[in-house]
Amino acid sequence: MDEAPQAMAPPSPFTAAVLRMAEDPLSVGGTSPGSRLVTDDKFLLWFAPPIYPGLSVVQRVRASDHDLAEAVERVRRLVAGDGRSRTEWMVGWSATPSDASHRLLRLGLTETEEPLTAMVADRAPAEPPAGVEVRPVASAQDMVTFMRVQHTAFGADEATVKGSEEAARAHWEAQRSWDHAVRYLAFVDGEPAAAGQATFLPAGVQLNGGSTVPHLRGRGAYRALVAARWQEAVRRGTPVLTTQARPAARPILERLGFQPVGDIRMLADQL
């Protein structure tokens, strides 16, 4: 599958700092408690915290025609040395070489899904419907609920859901003193319905992890999460939201006022 063109970005009205955050949030401080970031001149490699076991992600690919293979081998050594076996590569429109995604496929990576769309909003989203409550995660039990919502939304089995509870409680203890990474829960008629994170950065707010349990979709919980994080962005003086949307989420975000600014190809390297 190496015939698709390299992801490209259309002209944009947003600043370079905002576009950088939308494309490669790890490059502007988009990490979370319990995670680890390896900085190399050719890539950024992020080891996720224990609440996402085994997850490692590469962003900001900046190699030459001649040393991309070397960068891949270095990432593989680092990932294996950390006891992990899979890496997600997020290849945006600024990646080098210009055909980086093609070359990575030839080096043994595989394309795992349709490209994500980097999106930006710099105005207030539509108001959510009444009856949806949103509040920040404020306790270890809230953190357990947050992970349960995410796992349920993404179709994890019950064993995975239950197994995440201890890690969630430990992660809460690590995160509770961090002001720049905040998780939120949305409730519909008092039932946990949706979850999402906001990472507050100098140029704006990066949204990720947005998810809604299947039986409560269409009730406005996701919209309420976006609105709550917008309000906090305004309060902090950085009224810009960025996110990386899967195809199913893109039309929802466009209706909320987000604009697409470029595509990000998703590749995986299984050791």
Secondary structure, 3 states (H helix, E strand, C coil): CCCCCCCCCCCCCCCHHHHHHHHCHHHHCCCCCCCEEEEECCEEEEECCCCCCCCEEEECCECCCCCHHHHHHHHHHHHHHCCCCEEEEEECCCCECCCHHHHHHHCCCEECCCCEEEEEECCCCCCCCCCEEEEECCCHHHHHHHHHHHHHHCCCCHHHHHHHHHHHHHHHHHHCCCCCEEEEEEEECCEEEEEEEEEEECCEEEEEEEEECHHHCCCCHHHHHHHHHHHHHHHCCCCCEEEEECCCCHHHHHHCCCEEEEEEEEEEEEC
